[in-house]
Amino acid sequence: MKKNLPIIFILIALNSIAQDVHFSQLTQTPLLINPGFVASGHSMLALANYKAQWNTIPNAYKTINFSFDMLIKKNKAGAWGFGINVFSDKSGDGNLSFLFADFMTSYHLKLNEKNKIGIGIAAGLGQRSINLSSLKWSSQFDGLNYNSSLASGEQQGSASIFIIDGGAGLLWSYKKNDMYMTSNDNLQINAGFSVDHINQPNYSFVGSSEKLFLKYTFHADAVIGIKSTPLSFAPGAYFFSQGSQKELIAGTSIKYLLKEESKYTGFVKGSAISIGCFYRNKDALIITSLIEFDKYALGFSYDVNTSGLTNATAGRGGFEISLKFVNPNPFGGQKNSTKFNK
């Protein structure tokens, strides 16, 4: 194959698979952040996310993510959970695609009534593919224009590889009091560390030795109730490091409790609305919103591009939508089944 083929593949890899897929609504993609989030603070959680990035660029990124996790067993000492995370990512003229499914498990050790430590592990299988016949090559330019009738001299059809991958994470969780409108003195904190691609799988289409870099994630988020008001702040900070790629995201949301859950009858359902602003360093300003009702939530976000791609994208980064189901509901109107037995 001509020497420009490996170069093209390397460039594609560095800008896509070498830097993992990511979403802007980070609290709505916990299993992409840390497998320690499996069954942390809930008995069942299902999430679906869709992101369209840089739509002004032809064949831009389209990413879909689905996750589900649940509590399997609990006792006085701790709790054990299981989860699955699946994502699909497509981009470029060559329809570069990555489909991956991760299976996860975690154990949360109760330290006291307010603190617990969780450890999670993940293992999965993925397929990476590309349609070579839809790519354009330098040999197909006649000196003035691209001419598809000219032979490329390159491999045609499709290429695909399979990847086996693994990761692990550690999570500390703290929870104080519950979120009621009359007091609202709750405080919840999550902080952790995770590492992905522990086995550093090979991801080259051409049989070379390029391996997927280890990815390190450091994260912390909180929900801080403003006493005797319906307001809460939800700050968060996330740092990702993968090879030469570094990413820092920080900001906060403000939550307004619209209606308090009935503590006795359950007929009145709790609801809240949140708006937030986060910044992805040297890349984008992220505007977020979340509507919560009982066990359900609907989130929207939009990235305003601030990077060197601003001219090409007219500042348009990415639109994202999320759907969430969680049990028990987060408004404290029923007994929390995730509390450890006394």
N, C-alpha and C positions, 0 to 999 in steps of 0.2 A: 504494500500500500504506500501511497505517496506520503512524504514526510509531513504534509499539512494536515493529514487526518488525525494523527495522535495529538497534534497541537490543538486542533479544534475540540477534541474530546476533553483534553486537559482543561481548557478554558471553560467549557461547559460544566465540568465537574467542580471546578473551584467556585463557580458562581451558583451552584445548585446543591448537589448532593453533599459536597464537602462542607457546606454550611447547612445544617439541618433545617427542616421546615419549621416555621414559627408563626405564631398568631399574636395579635395585638391585645386581645382580651385574655391576658395570661391567667387570671383567676378562673377562667372558663375552660382552660386546658391543663388541669393539674397533672395529669398523667404524662404529659409531654415534658413537664418540669421535673418531676421527681416521683419514682414509683412508691416512695414512702407515703404519698397522699392516698394510696388505696385504702378505702374504709376508714379514713381519718375524719372523725366528726359526723359521720352519717352511717346509716345501715345500707343504703342503696343510692347510687348516683349514676345518672345517664346524661351524656352531653353530646351535642352535635354542633359542628362549626363549619362555616364556609368562608373562604377568603378569596377575593379577586384582587390581584396586585398589579399596579402599573397598566391599567387598561388602555392607556393611550399608546402603548407599545404593542405591535402586532404579536399575537400568540403569547401573551403575558402569562404570569403564573396564575393557576387555579388550584386551590388546595382545599381538600375536604378532610375532616377529622371526626371520628366517632369514638367515644369511650364509655365503658360501663364497668362499675366496680361495686362490690357488696361485701358486707360483713358476713363471715362464715361461722365464726365461733368466738365466744367471749367467756371470760371467767373473772375472778377477783384480781388476778395478776395482770391480765391484758386481753388483747383481742387480735384475731387473725382475719385477714380479708383476701379477696381474689379480684383481679380486674383484667380487662382487655382494652387495648388501644389500637385503633386502625386508622391509617391516613393514606390519602392518595394525592399526589402532586404531579401536575402536568405543565409544561412550558415549552416555548420555542418552536421554530419552524419544523424541527425534527421530532416534535411531539415527545420530548424527553419526559419520561414518566417514572414515578417511583411509587410502588404500592407496598405497604408494610403493615404487618400485624404483630403486636407485642403482647405477650402474656405476662402478667405480673402477680406477685403476691407480697404481702407485707405483714409484719407483726408489730403491734403497738403495746409497749410495756408501760403500765401505770406506775408513775413515780409517787404521786399523791393525788389529792382531789382536784388539783388544778393543772398538773403537769404530766405529760407523757412523752415517751420517745418511741419513734417508729423507724423500722428498717425495712426497706423494700428491695426486691430484685426483679429484673425483667429479662425475658428472652424471647426472641421473635425471628420471623422469616420474612424477607422482602424480595421483590422483583424490580429490577431497574431495566428499562428498555428504551429504544430510540428507533425511529423510522429513518433510515439512512437515505432512502430514495427521495425524500422531500427536502434534503439539504442542497445548498448551492455551493459550488466549488470554484476556485480561482481559474481552473482550466475551462470553465464555461462562460467566461467573459471574453468577448471578441476584441477587446481593446477600447470599446465605447460603452457597450451594454451587456447585460446578462442574456445569454442565449441558451435556453433549455435544450435545444436540439444538439448542442455540442456534448460529446462524451465526457463524463467526469473522470473516468479512469479509476473510480473508487468502487468499493463494495456497495451493492444495492440491497434493497429489502430491509429487514429489521434485524436488530441485534438485542439480546437480552442476557442478563446475568441474575443469579440468585444470591442473596446475602443472608447469612445467619449472624445475628447480632445479640449483644447482651449489655446490661447496665445494672446499676445499683444506686441506692440513695438512703440518706439519713434525714429524719424529720423530727424537730422538737415542736410540740404544740402546748399552748397555754390558754386556759379559758377561765374567766372569772365572771360570775353572775350571768343573768339572762337579759335579753333585750325587750324590756317593757317600756311603753311610752311614759308611764308614771315615774319611773326611776332612770332607765336607760344608762345604767352605770356599768355596762358590760365592757369587757376587754378580752379580745381574742388575738393571739399571736401565733404565726407559723414561721419557722426559720429552718433552713436546711441546706444540704449539699448533695449533689448527685454527679455521677460520672456515667457517660454513655459510650458505646462502642469499645467496651473493655477488650474484646478480642481483635479490634481493628481489622474488620473484614476488607478484602480486596474489592474495589469497585470499578476496575478498568474494563472497558469493552474490548480492548486490543491486546489483552494478555500481559500488560506491563504490571509493575509491582506497586502501583498507587494504592495506598490503603486509606481507609476512612479514619480521619484523625480522632483521637480521644476528645470528647466534649465534656467540659467541666461547667457545672451550674451552681451558683450561689444565689440564694433567694431569701427574702423576708417580706412578710405582709402582715397587716393587722386590721382589726375593726375596733375603733375606739368610740364608745358612746359618750355623748355630751350630756352630762347628768341633768335630769329633769327637763329634757328637750326631746323632740322626735328626730334629732340629727345625730349622725355618726360619721366619723372620718374613716376611710379605708386606704391608708398609704401602702405603697409597695415598692420594692427595689429588686432588680434581677440583673445578674451578671452572667454572661455566657462566654466561654473561651473554647475555641476549636481551631487548632492549628494557628494560622496567622490571623484568623477572624476573631474579633472581640466585639461584644455587644453589651451595652448597658442601658437598661430601661428603668425609669423611676418616675413617680408621680403619686397622685392621690385621687380618690373618688369621694364624693359627699353623698351620703344616703339619707333620705327623708322617709320616715316611717309614716305612711299614709293612714294605715288602720291597724289597730292592735288585734291580735288573735284572741278569741274567746278562750279563757282558761278552763271553762267548765262544760259548756254545751258543744263547742266546736263549730257552731253554726256561722259565726262571724270569722272570716278568714283574714289573716294578716296580709298586708301588702306594703310595698315600698318602691321607691324610685331612686336611682342613683345616676349622677353625672360625674365625669372625671376627666382629667387631663394628665397624660403621661408623655414623656419625651424619650425617644430612642436616640441615643447620642450620635450626632453627626448624620442622622438619617431622616427622622420624621417626628412630627408632633401628632400625638394620638388623642383623639376625642372619643370618649366612651360614654355609653348609657346602658342602664339595665333596669328592666321592669320586673318586679317580683310579685307573685300572687300565690299564696299558699305554698305548694310544693313545686311550682313552676316558675321559670324565669326566661325572659327574652332579652337578648343583648344586641346592641349595635355599636360599631366603632368605625372610625374613618381615619386613615393616616394621611396627613398633609406632608408631602415629601419636602425635605429641606437639604437633601444631599446633592451631589454633583449631577444627579439625574433630573434635577428640577427642570432644566430646559427641555429635555425630551418628554417629560411627563406632565409639564405645565403645573407642577406642584401636586399632582394627583398621585397619591400613594396606593392605598388599598381600602376597599370596603369589606366589612366583616360582619357576619351575623351568627348568633349562637342561640341554641335552645337547651334548656336545662330542666331536668326532673330530679328532685332530691327527696329522700324520706329518711327521717322525719322532716317536717317543714322547719325552716329556720326561725320561725317567729315565736317559738316557746309556748304554743297553745296546747301541746300534748306532751306526754312523758317522752323524754328523749331515750329511745331504745338503744342508743349507742353508749349510754353511760355504763360503766363497769359495775358489776354486781358488788355490793358491799359485803 
